[in-house]
Amino acid sequence: MQLGLIGLGKMGFNMRERLREGGHEVVGYDPRPEVTDVPDLAALAEALESPRVVWVMVPSGEVTHATIVSLAEVLTEGDLVIDGGNSRYTDDAPHAKLLAERGVGFIDAGVSGGIWGLTEGYGLMVGGSDEDVARVMPIFDALRPPGDVADGFVHAGPVGAGHFTKMVHNGVEYALMTAYAEGYELLAAEDLVKDPQAVYQAWTNGTVVRSWLQQLLAKALKDDPGLNDISGYTEDSGEGRWTVEEAIRLRVPVPGIAASLFARFLSRQDDSPTMKAVAALRNQFGGHAVKRISTSG
């Protein structure tokens, strides 16, 4: 197939390469001249044969919205847009409606795989009509991992279902990463355990807690024993927050995911105001000692 791909960052660049290796023709656009194939979106549309398929792989939010608005101006009836970024699922219906006014179809695609997707394949979770999804299955087949389609690809439902599924996927990812990290800290705190990395390495095969994330932690500990070269400061890209917000809306308890999100917030505090207040309260009601901050300079 022929595909236009907008956004050639860490994932988009590798996706272009994997698709080309799979025999597809990919015309990529990115604002950076060193990686783009065409100078602008109008040139991208001109380079593609009608009916066109264009995959959007840019940061979620305003950048994605602006890109889809711009595409609506250069695409024509019968074309199809795939939003493969981490957009919030509530953005999908308005984008589908906007494009439908021009006769352009829309699919939302959650994509997992990170920088390893080029060689390992991407997990894909898509939302859209049966007709639209069937039309671009050759593209999805080239991107997904080898093997059974069901083991790496799901047509989760109508428009919005793909990004909702990817949101929950990332919420689960938050909780898994935190659990593995807490286990590492506990192992490292016990003198009886001589090599926490060796423990995580042993867990990569035959155990019920083995997973790709667990293998990556074993690799990280091998590359940097003690993780001395990095800070614990951890950002969140939005999906964990959205997962918790949707859980509240649907009245579904997700304490593990919520705790992992709050752990990221805590990682950004040099000195926790909450724990300062706890220390002050212990001093007030029980006369317990507090550690004073030195003001000498």
C-alpha positions as CSV (number, residue, x, y, z in Angstrom):
1,M,0.0,0.0,0.0
2,Q,0.9,3.7,-0.2
3,L,0.8,5.7,3.1
4,G,1.4,9.2,4.1
5,L,3.0,9.4,7.6
6,I,3.0,12.7,9.5
7,G,5.5,12.9,12.4
8,L,8.9,11.3,12.2
9,G,10.0,11.3,15.8
10,K,11.2,8.3,17.8
11,M,8.3,6.1,16.9
12,G,7.2,7.6,13.6
13,F,10.7,7.4,12.1
14,N,10.9,3.7,13.0
15,M,7.4,3.0,11.8
16,R,8.3,4.4,8.4
17,E,11.3,2.1,8.3
18,R,9.3,-1.0,9.3
19,L,6.6,-0.2,6.8
20,R,9.1,0.2,4.0
21,E,10.8,-3.0,4.9
22,G,7.4,-4.6,4.7
23,G,7.1,-3.5,1.0
24,H,4.9,-0.5,1.5
25,E,5.5,3.0,0.0
26,V,5.7,5.6,2.7
27,V,5.8,9.3,2.1
28,G,6.7,11.0,5.4
29,Y,6.3,14.6,6.5
30,D,8.0,16.2,9.5
31,P,8.9,19.9,10.1
32,R,12.6,18.9,10.4
33,P,14.0,19.0,6.9
34,E,16.7,16.4,7.6
35,V,14.0,13.6,8.0
36,T,11.0,14.7,5.9
37,D,10.2,13.5,2.4
38,V,8.0,16.4,1.4
39,P,8.1,20.1,2.4
40,D,4.5,20.4,3.7
41,L,1.1,18.8,4.0
42,A,-0.1,20.0,0.7
43,A,2.9,18.4,-0.9
44,L,2.2,15.2,1.0
45,A,-1.4,15.1,-0.3
46,E,-0.1,15.7,-3.8
47,A,2.4,12.9,-3.6
48,L,-0.2,10.3,-2.6
49,E,-2.6,8.7,-5.1
50,S,-6.3,9.0,-4.4
51,P,-7.9,7.6,-2.3
52,R,-5.3,8.4,0.2
53,V,-4.4,7.0,3.6
54,V,-2.6,9.3,6.0
55,W,-1.3,8.3,9.4
56,V,-0.8,11.1,12.0
57,M,1.9,10.4,14.6
58,V,2.4,13.6,16.5
59,P,2.0,14.7,20.2
60,S,-1.5,14.5,21.6
61,G,-3.6,17.6,22.1
62,E,-3.4,20.8,20.2
63,V,-0.7,19.5,17.8
64,T,-2.8,16.6,16.7
65,H,-5.9,18.7,16.4
66,A,-4.2,21.3,14.3
67,T,-2.8,18.6,12.0
68,I,-6.2,17.0,11.5
69,V,-7.8,20.4,10.8
70,S,-5.0,21.1,8.2
71,L,-5.5,17.6,6.6
72,A,-9.2,18.3,6.3
73,E,-8.3,21.2,4.0
74,V,-6.0,19.1,1.6
75,L,-7.7,15.7,1.6
76,T,-10.7,14.8,-0.5
77,E,-13.7,12.4,-0.4
78,G,-12.7,8.8,0.0
79,D,-9.4,9.5,1.9
80,L,-8.8,8.1,5.3
81,V,-6.9,9.5,8.4
82,I,-5.4,7.3,11.1
83,D,-4.6,9.1,14.4
84,G,-1.8,6.9,15.9
85,G,-0.8,9.2,18.7
86,N,-1.7,9.1,22.3
87,S,-4.8,11.3,21.9
88,R,-7.5,11.2,24.5
89,Y,-10.4,9.1,23.3
90,T,-12.8,12.0,23.8
91,D,-11.0,13.9,20.9
92,D,-11.7,11.1,18.4
93,A,-15.4,11.7,17.8
94,P,-15.0,15.4,17.0
95,H,-12.1,14.7,14.7
96,A,-14.1,11.9,12.9
97,K,-17.0,14.3,12.5
98,L,-14.8,17.1,11.2
99,L,-13.3,14.8,8.5
100,A,-16.6,13.1,7.7
101,E,-17.9,16.6,6.6
102,R,-15.3,16.3,3.8
103,G,-16.1,12.6,3.1
104,V,-12.8,11.5,4.8
105,G,-12.8,8.4,7.1
106,F,-11.1,8.2,10.5
107,I,-9.5,5.5,12.6
108,D,-8.0,5.9,16.0
109,A,-5.0,3.6,16.7
110,G,-3.3,3.1,20.0
111,V,0.3,2.0,19.3
112,S,2.6,0.3,21.9
113,G,6.2,-0.7,21.3
114,G,8.3,2.4,21.8
115,I,11.8,2.4,20.3
116,W,11.7,-1.5,20.1
117,G,8.8,-1.5,17.7
118,L,11.1,-1.4,14.6
119,T,12.5,-4.9,15.3
120,E,9.8,-6.4,17.5
121,G,6.6,-5.0,16.0
122,Y,4.0,-2.7,17.5
123,G,1.0,-3.7,19.6
124,L,-2.0,-2.1,17.9
125,M,-5.5,-1.2,19.4
126,V,-7.8,0.4,16.8
127,G,-11.2,2.0,16.7
128,G,-13.3,2.6,13.6
129,S,-15.7,1.1,11.1
130,D,-15.2,-2.5,9.9
131,E,-14.8,-1.2,6.4
132,D,-12.1,1.4,7.2
133,V,-10.2,-1.1,9.3
134,A,-10.3,-3.8,6.7
135,R,-9.1,-1.3,4.1
136,V,-5.8,-0.7,5.9
137,M,-5.2,-4.1,7.4
138,P,-2.0,-4.5,5.2
139,I,-0.6,-1.5,7.0
140,F,-1.5,-2.9,10.4
141,D,-0.1,-6.3,9.5
142,A,3.2,-4.8,8.6
143,L,3.4,-2.9,11.9
144,R,2.2,-5.6,14.3
145,P,4.4,-8.4,15.7
146,P,4.7,-11.6,13.6
147,G,2.4,-14.5,14.4
148,D,-1.4,-14.7,15.0
149,V,-3.2,-11.4,14.3
150,A,-5.0,-11.6,17.7
151,D,-1.6,-11.7,19.5
152,G,-0.7,-8.1,18.9
153,F,-3.7,-6.5,17.1
154,V,-7.3,-5.8,18.2
155,H,-10.1,-3.9,16.5
156,A,-11.5,-2.8,19.9
157,G,-14.7,-1.2,18.6
158,P,-16.0,2.0,16.9
159,V,-14.2,5.3,16.8
160,G,-12.7,6.1,20.2
161,A,-12.3,2.5,21.3
162,G,-8.7,2.3,20.2
163,H,-7.5,5.3,22.2
164,F,-9.6,4.3,25.2
165,T,-8.0,0.9,25.1
166,K,-4.5,2.4,24.8
167,M,-5.2,4.7,27.7
168,V,-6.1,1.7,29.9
169,H,-3.0,-0.1,28.6
170,N,-0.8,2.8,29.7
171,G,-2.5,3.0,33.1
172,V,-1.7,-0.7,33.6
173,E,1.9,0.0,32.5
174,Y,2.2,2.7,35.2
175,A,1.2,0.2,37.9
176,L,3.4,-2.6,36.6
177,M,6.5,-0.3,36.4
178,T,5.9,0.9,40.0
179,A,5.5,-2.7,41.3
180,Y,8.8,-3.8,39.6
181,A,10.6,-0.7,40.9
182,E,9.3,-1.2,44.5
183,G,10.5,-4.8,44.4
184,Y,13.9,-3.7,43.3
185,E,14.2,-1.2,46.1
186,L,13.2,-3.8,48.7
187,L,15.8,-6.3,47.3
188,A,18.5,-3.6,47.3
189,A,17.7,-2.7,51.0
190,E,18.3,-6.2,52.3
191,D,22.0,-7.1,52.9
192,L,21.2,-10.8,52.5
193,V,20.6,-10.2,48.8
194,K,24.0,-9.7,47.2
195,D,22.9,-8.9,43.6
196,P,19.4,-7.5,43.0
197,Q,20.2,-7.4,39.2
198,A,20.9,-11.1,39.2
199,V,17.5,-11.7,40.9
200,Y,15.7,-9.7,38.2
201,Q,17.7,-11.5,35.6
202,A,16.6,-14.9,37.0
203,W,13.0,-13.7,37.0
204,T,13.1,-13.2,33.2
205,N,12.4,-16.9,32.6
206,G,10.1,-19.4,34.2
207,T,8.5,-17.1,36.8
208,V,5.0,-15.8,37.0
209,V,6.2,-12.2,37.2
210,R,8.3,-12.3,34.0
211,S,7.4,-9.7,31.3
212,W,9.1,-7.4,28.8
213,L,9.1,-4.5,31.4
214,Q,10.7,-6.8,33.9
215,Q,13.3,-7.8,31.4
216,L,14.0,-4.1,30.6
217,L,14.6,-3.4,34.3
218,A,17.0,-6.3,34.4
219,K,18.8,-4.7,31.5
220,A,18.8,-1.2,33.0
221,L,20.3,-2.6,36.2
222,K,23.0,-4.4,34.3
223,D,23.9,-1.3,32.3
224,D,23.9,0.9,35.5
225,P,24.1,-1.1,38.7
226,G,22.4,0.9,41.5
227,L,20.9,3.3,38.9
228,N,23.4,5.9,39.9
229,D,23.4,7.8,36.6
230,I,19.7,8.8,36.6
231,S,17.4,10.8,38.8
232,G,14.2,9.4,40.2
233,Y,12.3,12.4,38.8
234,T,9.5,10.9,36.7
235,E,7.1,12.7,34.3
236,D,3.7,11.4,33.2
237,S,2.5,11.9,29.7
238,G,-1.2,12.0,30.5
239,E,-2.6,8.5,29.9
240,G,-2.3,7.5,33.6
241,R,-4.2,10.6,34.7
242,W,-6.9,10.0,32.1
243,T,-7.2,6.4,33.2
244,V,-7.8,7.4,36.8
245,E,-10.3,10.1,35.7
246,E,-12.2,7.6,33.6
247,A,-12.2,5.1,36.5
248,I,-13.8,7.7,38.7
249,R,-16.4,8.5,36.0
250,L,-17.2,4.8,35.7
251,R,-17.0,4.1,39.4
252,V,-14.3,1.4,38.9
253,P,-11.7,1.0,41.7
254,V,-8.1,1.2,40.4
255,P,-6.1,1.7,43.5
256,G,-2.9,0.3,42.0
257,I,-2.9,2.5,39.0
258,A,-3.9,5.6,41.1
259,A,-1.0,4.9,43.5
260,S,1.5,4.6,40.7
261,L,0.4,7.9,39.3
262,F,0.7,9.6,42.6
263,A,4.1,8.0,43.1
264,R,5.2,9.9,40.0
265,F,4.0,13.2,41.4
266,L,5.9,12.4,44.6
267,S,9.1,11.8,42.6
268,R,9.2,15.5,41.6
269,Q,9.2,16.9,45.1
270,D,12.6,17.7,46.6
271,D,11.0,18.0,50.0
272,S,7.4,16.9,50.5
273,P,5.0,19.5,51.9
274,T,2.7,16.7,53.0
275,M,5.5,15.0,55.1
276,K,6.6,18.4,56.5
277,A,3.0,18.9,57.7
278,V,3.0,15.3,59.2
279,A,6.3,16.1,61.0
280,A,4.8,19.4,62.3
281,L,1.7,17.6,63.6
282,R,3.8,14.9,65.4
283,N,5.7,17.7,67.1
284,Q,2.6,19.6,68.0
285,F,0.6,16.8,69.7
286,G,3.4,14.6,71.0
287,G,6.4,16.8,71.3
288,H,8.3,14.5,68.8
289,A,11.5,15.8,67.5
290,V,11.6,17.4,64.0
291,K,14.6,17.8,61.7
292,R,15.2,21.5,61.2
293,I,16.4,22.9,57.9
294,S,19.7,24.8,58.4
295,T,19.6,28.4,57.5
296,S,23.3,29.0,57.9
297,G,25.1,29.8,54.8
